[in-house]
């Protein structure tokens, strides 16, 4: 009896650790308020570094809140159209410490789902960090669990035609040199993504 209780507890704990956290209304409102206040400052032709840094700091730490703010679920989220993240992410990257930028993008990419618009901008920015700072990126992946890392790779290869955007040979080699887990997961997830691409 006791062993079945322990086994049930273990299964429940394991399942709970793999479930994406929801974005609470309180967190959503806090991030929305801060980000909306900064939109005028970061959408100018030449935004100030301090405004870009504050906008970056106001971004949520997880995809659940990011998607609720910028995504398109049952309709456009409040920040779906403005500010446009594709041109904004590179400006932010030049205004904040690279390690902080990479850490936040990896966190936002856990359990993320690709869409063509604002989440596509997140994917593009995250992929840029992987390509430019491969060792740092893989080091940050080591800090998340295997399932979370798998979800990051799935997000990076989650667009409609992943066969058109494989990792370069250089980046794949650097990933494999830095981490056997990341090497294996990146290859497995890419192969699965490409196989699903051809079944649609």
Backbone torsions as a table, in degrees:
resi	resn	phi	psi	omega
1	UNK	NA	-49.1	-178.1
2	UNK	-62.5	-40.3	-179.5
3	UNK	-65.7	-34.1	178.1
4	UNK	-70.6	-33.6	176.4
5	UNK	-66.2	-44.0	179.2
6	UNK	-64.5	-43.0	179.1
7	UNK	-62.8	-41.9	178.2
8	UNK	-64.0	-43.6	178.4
9	UNK	-59.8	-44.3	-179.1
10	UNK	-62.1	-45.0	179.4
11	UNK	-62.2	-43.3	178.8
12	UNK	-64.2	-41.0	178.5
13	UNK	-65.2	-42.6	179.5
14	UNK	-64.0	-44.3	179.5
15	UNK	-63.5	-41.3	179.7
16	UNK	-64.5	-33.1	-178.6
17	UNK	-73.7	-16.0	-178.2
18	UNK	-101.6	-0.7	-178.5
19	UNK	-90.0	134.4	178.4
20	UNK	-69.6	137.0	178.4
21	UNK	-71.9	143.9	177.0
22	UNK	-80.1	157.8	176.6
23	UNK	-89.2	113.4	-179.3
24	UNK	-69.0	155.3	177.5
25	UNK	-59.7	-38.3	-179.8
26	UNK	-63.0	-47.2	179.1
27	UNK	-64.8	-42.1	179.1
28	UNK	-58.4	-50.4	-178.5
29	UNK	-63.4	-39.3	-179.9
30	UNK	-64.0	-48.4	-179.9
31	UNK	-67.3	-41.7	-179.3
32	UNK	-61.2	-45.6	-179.4
33	UNK	-61.6	-46.7	-178.8
34	UNK	-65.6	-43.6	-178.4
35	UNK	-68.3	-43.6	179.1
36	UNK	-60.0	-38.2	179.8
37	UNK	-63.7	-27.5	-176.8
38	UNK	-94.4	-11.8	-177.6
39	UNK	-53.3	-48.7	-179.8
40	UNK	-58.3	-36.6	-177.5
41	UNK	-73.5	-29.2	-177.0
42	UNK	-96.7	-5.9	179.6
43	UNK	-101.9	8.7	174.3
44	UNK	-73.7	166.1	-179.5
45	UNK	-60.5	-38.0	179.9
46	UNK	-130.4	79.8	-178.8
47	UNK	-64.8	146.0	178.0
48	UNK	-71.4	146.4	179.8
49	UNK	-57.3	-38.8	-178.4
50	UNK	-65.0	-37.5	177.9
51	UNK	-67.1	-41.7	177.6
52	UNK	-62.5	-41.6	179.0
53	UNK	-64.9	-41.2	178.0
54	UNK	-66.4	-38.8	177.1
55	UNK	-62.3	-44.8	178.2
56	UNK	-58.8	-46.2	179.5
57	UNK	-63.5	-30.9	-179.0
58	UNK	-78.9	-15.2	176.6
59	UNK	-61.9	144.7	178.7
60	UNK	-69.2	163.7	-179.0
61	UNK	-86.5	-6.6	-173.6
62	UNK	-137.2	161.2	-176.8
63	UNK	-69.7	-31.6	-178.6
64	UNK	-56.7	-47.7	178.8
65	UNK	-73.7	-39.0	178.5
66	UNK	-56.4	-47.8	-177.6
67	UNK	-67.0	-35.5	178.1
68	UNK	-67.0	-27.6	179.9
69	UNK	-88.9	-39.6	-170.8
70	UNK	-116.8	-12.2	-171.7
71	UNK	-83.0	-166.6	-179.6
72	UNK	-140.2	85.3	179.9
73	UNK	-88.0	-92.1	176.4
74	UNK	-88.3	11.3	-177.3
75	UNK	155.1	177.0	-176.9
76	UNK	-67.7	134.7	174.9
77	UNK	-70.9	166.4	-176.1
78	UNK	-56.7	-32.0	-178.5
79	UNK	-109.7	23.3	-178.3
80	UNK	-62.1	-40.8	-175.2
81	UNK	-98.6	-27.7	-173.9
82	UNK	-145.6	124.3	6.7
83	UNK	-85.8	153.8	176.0
84	UNK	-75.2	120.9	-173.7
85	UNK	-79.8	-25.2	179.5
86	UNK	-55.3	-51.8	178.7
87	UNK	-78.5	-19.3	-175.4
88	UNK	-79.2	-39.3	-177.6
89	UNK	-56.9	-45.1	178.2
90	UNK	-62.1	-34.3	177.6
91	UNK	-67.4	-41.1	177.0
92	UNK	-62.0	-42.4	-178.8
93	UNK	-58.2	-31.5	-179.9
94	UNK	-84.3	-7.4	-176.0
95	UNK	-107.5	-11.0	-178.1
96	UNK	-126.3	164.0	178.4
97	UNK	-62.1	135.7	-176.1
98	UNK	-57.8	-40.5	-179.5
99	UNK	-64.2	-40.2	178.3
100	UNK	-66.6	-41.6	178.9
101	UNK	-61.7	-48.8	-178.9
102	UNK	-63.5	-42.9	-179.5
103	UNK	-59.8	-45.4	-179.0
104	UNK	-66.6	-41.4	-179.3
105	UNK	-65.7	-39.0	176.1
106	UNK	-63.1	-44.9	178.3
107	UNK	-59.9	-42.6	179.0
108	UNK	-67.7	-24.8	-177.0
109	UNK	-83.8	-14.4	176.5
110	UNK	-66.3	125.9	-179.4
111	UNK	62.5	19.2	179.9
112	UNK	-78.0	153.3	177.2
113	UNK	-124.2	131.0	-177.4
114	UNK	-71.3	138.1	167.2
115	UNK	-135.7	162.5	-174.4
116	UNK	-70.1	-23.8	-169.8
117	UNK	-97.6	-112.7	-172.8
118	UNK	-65.0	-37.3	176.7
119	UNK	-71.1	-26.0	171.7
120	UNK	-64.2	-36.1	176.1
121	UNK	-65.4	-39.5	176.3
122	UNK	-62.6	-45.3	179.1
123	UNK	-60.4	-45.5	-180.0
124	UNK	-60.6	-44.2	179.7
125	UNK	-65.4	-41.3	179.5
126	UNK	-65.9	-41.7	178.5
127	UNK	-64.4	-36.0	176.8
128	UNK	-61.4	-39.7	177.6
129	UNK	-66.4	-44.3	177.9
130	UNK	-56.8	-45.4	-177.1
131	UNK	-69.4	-37.6	-175.3
132	UNK	-89.8	-31.8	-175.2
133	UNK	-130.2	58.4	-172.1
134	UNK	-58.6	-46.6	-178.1
135	UNK	-62.7	-43.6	177.3
136	UNK	-62.0	-45.0	-179.5
137	UNK	-58.4	-48.7	-179.0
138	UNK	-66.1	-36.7	176.8
139	UNK	-61.8	-40.5	178.0
140	UNK	-67.5	-35.9	176.8
141	UNK	-64.0	-30.0	179.3
142	UNK	-64.3	-21.6	-178.6
143	UNK	-84.2	-7.9	178.1
144	UNK	-108.4	159.5	179.2
145	UNK	-68.1	167.5	-178.5
146	UNK	-59.1	-44.8	-179.5
147	UNK	-65.1	-38.3	177.7
148	UNK	-66.0	-41.7	177.7
149	UNK	-63.8	-42.4	178.1
150	UNK	-57.0	-40.3	-179.4
151	UNK	-67.2	-33.0	176.3
152	UNK	-64.9	-47.1	178.6
153	UNK	-62.5	-40.2	178.7
154	UNK	-61.8	-38.1	177.0
155	UNK	-65.6	-43.5	-179.0
156	UNK	-64.4	-31.1	179.2
157	UNK	-105.7	18.3	-171.2
158	UNK	-86.4	0.1	-179.0
159	UNK	-75.2	169.3	-173.8
160	UNK	-60.6	-29.0	-176.7
161	UNK	-128.3	70.5	-178.0
162	UNK	-62.9	-22.9	179.8
163	UNK	-64.4	-18.8	179.4
164	UNK	-86.8	-8.9	-177.1
165	UNK	-132.9	52.6	177.0
166	UNK	-68.7	163.9	171.9
167	UNK	-65.2	143.0	175.0
168	UNK	-64.4	158.0	179.0
169	UNK	-58.5	-38.0	-179.9
170	UNK	-65.3	-47.3	-179.4
171	UNK	-65.3	-44.7	179.3
172	UNK	-59.5	-41.8	178.4
173	UNK	-62.4	-42.6	179.5
174	UNK	-66.6	-38.4	176.2
175	UNK	-60.3	-46.1	-177.8
176	UNK	-67.9	-35.2	176.5
177	UNK	-68.0	-33.2	-175.5
178	UNK	-81.9	-31.8	-174.6
179	UNK	-159.6	123.8	177.4
180	UNK	-67.8	-35.4	178.7
181	UNK	-63.8	-47.6	179.7
182	UNK	-64.3	-37.0	178.0
183	UNK	-60.3	-51.3	-178.2
184	UNK	-64.1	-47.6	-177.6
185	UNK	-64.8	-41.8	-179.5
186	UNK	-61.5	-41.2	180.0
187	UNK	-69.3	-45.4	-179.7
188	UNK	-60.3	-47.5	-176.6
189	UNK	-66.5	-39.8	178.9
190	UNK	-63.1	-46.1	179.7
191	UNK	-60.1	-43.7	178.8
192	UNK	-63.1	-43.9	-178.7
193	UNK	-61.7	-43.2	-179.5
194	UNK	-66.8	-40.3	179.7
195	UNK	-64.7	-36.4	177.9
196	UNK	-72.3	-31.1	176.8
197	UNK	-59.3	-41.1	-175.1
198	UNK	-82.6	-7.1	177.8
199	UNK	-94.8	-3.6	-179.1
200	UNK	-89.0	NA	NA
